[in-house]
Amino acid sequence: MSFVLIGFAALLLLIIVVRVPIAFAMGLVGFLGFAALQGLGFDNLFNFRWTGALSMASYRVIDTVQEYSLSVIPLFVLMGNLVTRSGLSNELYHVSNAFLGYRKGGLSMATVVACGGFSAICGSSLATSATMARVAMPPMRRYGYSDALATASIAAGGTLGILIPPSVILVIYGLLTESSIRELFAAGFIPGLLGVLLYLGAVRYVVWRNPAEGPAGDKMPWSERLLALQGVWGVVLLFTIVMGGIYLGVFTPTEAAGIGAGGAFLIALARRRLSLAALFETLTDTARTSAMLFAVVIGALIFSDFINRAGLPDMLLGFVNGLDVAPIVVILAILGIYIVLGMVFESLSMMLLTVPVFYPLVASMGFDLVWFGIVVVVVTEISLITPPVGMNVFVLSAVLRDVKTGTIFKGVTPFWCADIVRLACIVFVVPISMFLPDLLYR
């Protein structure tokens, strides 16, 4: 146990104090910790037996890079980048505004719906928040929306990007826990829609308390609404093909990612948004993002090997059994840890640090790891808008420099409460997340 505590202390020191990137911090601590466990009989502090640690680390690097199923990550990243390049975010917001903008708080509702649609293709919360801030903020200001409600609807809507499939975070969780990616995608669909509905309810609550926060916009005639729908045929068709193919078993998630990337490329060409320079920039950004994600996955797997070798999962299980409490109490305690950690760590770091520790314990108590994956992603979403380190909030602060961070955090409070309600529903009503996986694959 002492090795594990020293390892976690060293990891936190490297990440928080020294500011080492989490991929390298986890890899370094995992490698040295594994070497130390192999060399418990060493004569001096630095006389570790390196052979086992080097074999473990090299195995993880080579296996991860050569794993065919991991090609889903760069392909989905490329699809999201091409969709962003195509400018579909503008059309999605225009359609949402056409159907919702005339209501009180309607522009904020349109922002939430557009974020949900855009994140279904983009898969990145930060990219969704940054993109929709440029699209949705000007019209909301033009109609006199408060900065608190306007920015909060963007920040909260952006969190849907890591849950509504295809989601890179769900892919990484599936790799860490060896869970089915297609089942995770199916499980995330209904909770994602539930998140959209609860966010719409949060907007209604805000404008019910103070109608001046979100005045009604202009009502468009049905002819203009139907015309606006023509602008989103691409994103609807792409999502239907990619996710419909996965859900119906027509092709695997990896094949679906390839089809999605190819479809997004054709859409970008058809919309004349893809010059050679833009294509090169899109490909280099995809390569950069994919390399970062592969690095964090490799680092997390090396760290996971260390804590498994140290026997932490067995220690946790023995500790829980000694408490003699119901398994659901353990789950609630884990969720409490996640919410506290969300005030300090950003979402990906938090998931990589905790999932290797918690998932063996959760599996040993008989819980479904697909269900637990959705729970983890939802509580991770909450961390994206939780002070003091809400990454979506800080992205908006960087894009909208004239809005104070405190204003955004104040505005997201009703949305944060909506997320807590959704989390409780998913934890205590398991079919919300497991209905589609059970129906399609079990």
Rosetta blueprint (number, residue, H / E / L):
1 M L
2 S H
3 F H
4 V H
5 L H
6 I H
7 G H
8 F H
9 A H
10 A H
11 L H
12 L H
13 L H
14 L H
15 I H
16 I H
17 V H
18 V L
19 R L
20 V L
21 P L
22 I H
23 A H
24 F H
25 A H
26 M H
27 G H
28 L H
29 V H
30 G H
31 F H
32 L H
33 G H
34 F H
35 A H
36 A H
37 L H
38 Q H
39 G L
40 L L
41 G L
42 F L
43 D L
44 N L
45 L L
46 F L
47 N L
48 F L
49 R L
50 W H
51 T H
52 G H
53 A H
54 L H
55 S H
56 M H
57 A H
58 S H
59 Y H
60 R H
61 V H
62 I H
63 D H
64 T H
65 V H
66 Q H
67 E L
68 Y H
69 S H
70 L H
71 S H
72 V H
73 I H
74 P H
75 L H
76 F H
77 V H
78 L H
79 M H
80 G H
81 N H
82 L H
83 V H
84 T H
85 R H
86 S H
87 G L
88 L H
89 S H
90 N H
91 E H
92 L H
93 Y H
94 H H
95 V H
96 S H
97 N H
98 A H
99 F H
100 L H
101 G L
102 Y L
103 R L
104 K L
105 G L
106 G H
107 L H
108 S H
109 M H
110 A H
111 T H
112 V H
113 V H
114 A H
115 C H
116 G H
117 G H
118 F H
119 S H
120 A H
121 I H
122 C H
123 G L
124 S L
125 S H
126 L H
127 A H
128 T H
129 S H
130 A H
131 T H
132 M H
133 A H
134 R H
135 V H
136 A H
137 M H
138 P H
139 P H
140 M H
141 R H
142 R H
143 Y L
144 G L
145 Y L
146 S L
147 D H
148 A H
149 L H
150 A H
151 T H
152 A H
153 S H
154 I H
155 A H
156 A H
157 G H
158 G H
159 T H
160 L H
161 G H
162 I H
163 L L
164 I L
165 P L
166 P L
167 S L
168 V H
169 I H
170 L H
171 V H
172 I H
173 Y H
174 G H
175 L H
176 L H
177 T H
178 E L
179 S L
180 S L
181 I H
182 R H
183 E H
184 L H
185 F H
186 A H
187 A H
188 G H
189 F H
190 I H
191 P H
192 G H
193 L H
194 L H
195 G H
196 V H
197 L H
198 L H
199 Y H
200 L H
201 G H
202 A H
203 V H
204 R H
205 Y H
206 V H
207 V H
208 W H
209 R H
210 N L
211 P H
212 A H
213 E H
214 G L
215 P L
216 A L
217 G L
218 D L
219 K L
220 M L
221 P L
222 W H
223 S H
224 E H
225 R H
226 L H
227 L H
228 A H
229 L H
230 Q H
231 G H
232 V H
233 W H
234 G H
235 V H
236 V H
237 L H
238 L H
239 F H
240 T H
241 I H
242 V H
243 M H
244 G H
245 G H
246 I H
247 Y H
248 L L
249 G L
250 V L
251 F L
252 T L
253 P H
254 T H
255 E H
256 A H
257 A H
258 G H
259 I H
260 G H
261 A H
262 G H
263 G H
264 A H
265 F H
266 L H
267 I H
268 A H
269 L H
270 A H
271 R L
272 R L
273 R L
274 L L
275 S L
276 L H
277 A H
278 A H
279 L H
280 F H
281 E H
282 T H
283 L H
284 T H
285 D H
286 T H
287 A H
288 R H
289 T H
290 S H
291 A H
292 M H
293 L H
294 F H
295 A H
296 V H
297 V H
298 I H
299 G H
300 A H
301 L H
302 I H
303 F H
304 S H
305 D H
306 F H
307 I H
308 N H
309 R H
310 A L
311 G L
312 L H
313 P H
314 D H
315 M H
316 L H
317 L H
318 G H
319 F H
320 V H
321 N H
322 G H
323 L H
324 D L
325 V L
326 A L
327 P H
328 I H
329 V H
330 V H
331 I H
332 L H
333 A H
334 I H
335 L H
336 G H
337 I H
338 Y H
339 I H
340 V H
341 L H
342 G L
343 M L
344 V L
345 F L
346 E L
347 S H
348 L H
349 S H
350 M H
351 M H
352 L H
353 L H
354 T H
355 V H
356 P H
357 V H
358 F H
359 Y H
360 P H
361 L H
362 V H
363 A H
364 S H
365 M L
366 G L
367 F L
368 D L
369 L H
370 V H
371 W H
372 F H
373 G H
374 I H
375 V H
376 V H
377 V H
378 V H
379 V H
380 T H
381 E H
382 I H
383 S H
384 L L
385 I L
386 T L
387 P L
388 P L
389 V L
390 G L
391 M H
392 N H
393 V H
394 F H
395 V H
396 L H
397 S H
398 A H
399 V H
400 L L
401 R L
402 D L
403 V L
404 K L
405 T H
406 G H
407 T H
408 I H
409 F H
410 K H
411 G H
412 V L
413 T H
414 P H
415 F H
416 W H
417 C H
418 A H
419 D H
420 I H
421 V H
422 R H
423 L H
424 A H
425 C H
426 I H
427 V H
428 F H
429 V L
430 V L
431 P H
432 I H
433 S H
434 M H
435 F H
436 L H
437 P H
438 D H
439 L H
440 L H
441 Y H
442 R L
